[in-house]
Amino acid sequence: MLADTVRTWVAGWAMSRRTPPPVEHSWGLYIEVTDNPDEVGRHVLPVTDEALVRSAAASVTVPRTWMKMPAEPDEVEPWLSPGWVVAREETGHLMAKDLTHTRPVAPEGYAVTVEDIDGVVHVRVLDSAGNPAAKGQAAILGDAAVVDRVVTEEAHRRRGLGGFVMHTLADQAVDRGVVVGVLGATDAGRALYETLGWKKHSTLAECIYRP
């Protein structure tokens, strides 16, 4: 179950970011990262054990490659080969939720646009002047949706826009036959998502190759 959720998250993340599809390896999945100068690619392990972590780590020769897996950082650290470090400040949370309609209404003074681009639903919230206030997107993968890039601009925070974006994405996903949502959250994001009924499935340990 957890491994399937990780695989769904990886596939949806790649689809959302318009990167090449994940490549299968004996230890898990590799995805190329094209929009982040601090990361050239990532190894994602759906199942975490010592042999798989050592195998994935040993296959890396390119600096700024990341490795992610459902585990606690302290569990993974002793298994890393030289050149690898645990990026504790980047460690996140894999979360999921059964999705249902909520029929959200935009807060007063804001307008919302929804666009479906090649299976990725984009929700954008604009203020009364037409300026960006919040946004988010979700990749639709059969009966699952992977939520990504949910952001509220600083000047518009604490007005319920993050929750509105999440509910709107959920409604759009349900309209397309989705029954479950998956996402990878930061600590700050996790706090918001939990108020909306999302449940943590696992910590996502983050490691980076810095030889």
C-alpha positions in Angstrom: 0.0 0.0 0.0 2.7 2.5 1.0 4.8 1.5 -2.0 1.9 2.0 -4.3 1.3 5.5 -2.9 4.9 6.4 -3.4 4.7 5.3 -7.0 1.6 7.3 -7.6 3.2 10.4 -6.1 6.3 10.0 -8.3 4.3 9.5 -11.5 2.1 12.4 -10.7 5.0 14.7 -9.7 6.7 14.0 -13.1 3.5 14.6 -15.0 2.8 17.8 -13.1 6.3 19.1 -13.7 6.4 18.1 -17.4 9.6 16.0 -16.8 10.2 12.6 -18.6 8.3 9.7 -17.1 10.0 7.8 -14.1 12.5 5.2 -15.1 12.4 1.8 -13.4 15.5 0.5 -11.6 16.1 -2.5 -9.3 15.9 -0.2 -6.3 13.0 2.0 -7.4 12.4 5.0 -9.7 14.6 7.7 -11.2 13.1 11.0 -12.4 14.9 13.8 -14.1 14.4 17.3 -12.6 14.4 20.1 -15.1 13.2 23.2 -13.2 15.5 23.3 -10.1 19.2 24.3 -10.3 19.9 22.6 -7.0 18.6 19.2 -8.2 19.5 17.4 -11.4 17.4 14.2 -10.7 16.0 12.1 -7.9 16.1 8.5 -6.9 12.8 7.5 -5.2 12.6 4.2 -3.3 9.0 2.9 -2.9 10.3 0.4 -0.4 13.0 1.3 2.1 15.6 -1.3 3.3 19.3 -1.2 3.8 20.2 -3.2 0.6 18.0 -1.0 -1.6 19.3 2.3 -0.1 22.9 1.1 -0.5 22.3 0.0 -4.1 20.6 3.3 -5.1 23.3 5.4 -3.4 26.1 3.5 -5.1 24.6 4.0 -8.5 25.0 7.8 -8.3 28.0 9.7 -9.8 26.4 13.1 -10.5 26.5 15.8 -7.8 23.1 17.4 -6.8 21.3 14.1 -7.3 18.7 13.5 -4.5 17.3 10.4 -3.0 13.9 10.1 -1.4 12.2 7.3 0.5 9.5 6.6 3.0 11.6 6.4 6.2 12.9 8.5 9.1 16.2 10.3 8.4 18.0 8.7 11.4 17.1 5.2 10.0 18.6 5.9 6.6 21.7 7.8 7.5 23.9 4.8 8.6 23.3 3.2 5.2 24.5 6.1 3.0 27.8 5.7 1.2 30.5 8.5 1.2 29.4 11.7 -0.5 25.8 11.4 0.7 24.3 13.6 3.4 20.8 13.7 4.9 19.0 16.9 4.1 17.0 17.1 7.3 15.7 20.5 6.6 14.1 19.2 3.4 12.5 16.1 4.9 8.8 16.0 4.1 5.7 14.0 4.5 3.7 11.7 2.1 0.0 12.4 2.6 -3.2 11.1 1.1 -7.0 11.7 1.4 -10.2 10.2 0.0 -11.6 13.0 -2.1 -15.2 14.2 -2.2 -17.0 17.2 -3.5 -17.1 20.2 -1.2 -18.3 23.0 -3.6 -15.9 25.7 -2.3 -16.7 29.4 -2.8 -13.9 31.9 -3.4 -13.4 34.4 -0.5 -14.9 37.8 -1.1 -12.7 39.9 -3.5 -11.1 37.0 -5.3 -11.8 35.2 -8.6 -10.8 31.7 -9.6 -9.7 30.2 -13.0 -9.4 26.5 -13.7 -7.5 25.1 -16.7 -6.8 21.5 -17.7 -3.6 21.1 -19.6 -2.8 17.6 -20.8 -4.3 16.0 -17.7 -2.9 18.5 -15.2 -5.6 20.7 -13.6 -4.4 24.3 -12.7 -6.3 26.4 -10.3 -5.4 30.1 -10.0 -6.8 32.6 -7.6 -6.7 36.3 -8.6 -7.3 39.4 -6.4 -9.6 42.2 -7.4 -6.9 43.9 -9.4 -6.3 40.6 -11.4 -3.0 39.9 -9.6 -2.0 36.3 -8.6 -3.0 35.5 -5.0 -2.8 31.7 -4.8 -2.4 28.7 -7.1 -2.1 24.9 -7.2 -2.2 22.0 -9.6 -3.1 18.3 -9.7 -2.0 15.6 -12.1 -4.8 13.2 -12.8 -3.8 9.5 -12.9 -6.8 7.3 -13.3 -8.6 7.2 -10.0 -5.8 9.2 -8.2 -4.7 12.8 -8.3 -1.3 14.1 -7.2 -1.5 17.6 -5.8 1.5 19.9 -6.4 2.7 23.5 -6.2 0.1 24.8 -3.9 1.2 28.4 -3.0 -0.4 31.5 -1.5 1.3 34.8 -2.1 2.6 36.4 1.1 0.2 39.4 1.0 -2.8 37.1 0.7 -2.1 34.5 3.4 -4.4 33.7 6.4 -7.5 34.4 4.3 -8.4 30.8 3.5 -7.0 30.8 0.0 -4.9 27.7 0.5 -7.8 25.7 1.7 -9.9 27.1 -1.2 -7.3 26.0 -3.7 -7.1 22.5 -2.2 -10.9 22.1 -2.2 -11.2 23.3 -5.7 -8.6 20.9 -6.9 -10.4 18.1 -5.1 -13.7 18.9 -6.7 -12.1 19.1 -10.1 -10.4 15.8 -9.6 -13.6 14.1 -8.4 -15.4 15.4 -11.5 -12.8 13.5 -13.5 -13.3 10.2 -11.7 -10.7 10.5 -9.0 -11.3 9.0 -5.6 -8.0 9.6 -3.7 -5.5 12.4 -3.5 -1.8 12.1 -2.8 0.9 14.8 -2.1 4.3 15.4 -0.7 4.2 18.1 2.0 6.7 20.3 3.8 6.2 20.8 7.6 4.3 24.0 7.0 2.2 22.4 4.2 1.4 19.5 6.4 -0.1 21.7 9.0 -2.6 23.1 6.5 -3.4 19.8 4.9 -4.1 18.1 8.2 -6.8 20.8 8.9 -8.4 19.7 5.6 -8.5 16.0 6.5 -5.3 14.8 4.8 -3.5 12.0 6.6 0.2 11.4 6.8 1.3 8.0 5.4 5.0 8.3 6.0 7.9 10.6 6.6 9.9 11.2 3.3 13.6 11.1 4.1 15.7 13.3 1.8 19.3 12.8 1.0 21.6 14.6 -1.4 24.9 13.5 -3.1 27.5 16.2 -2.4 30.9 14.5 -3.0 
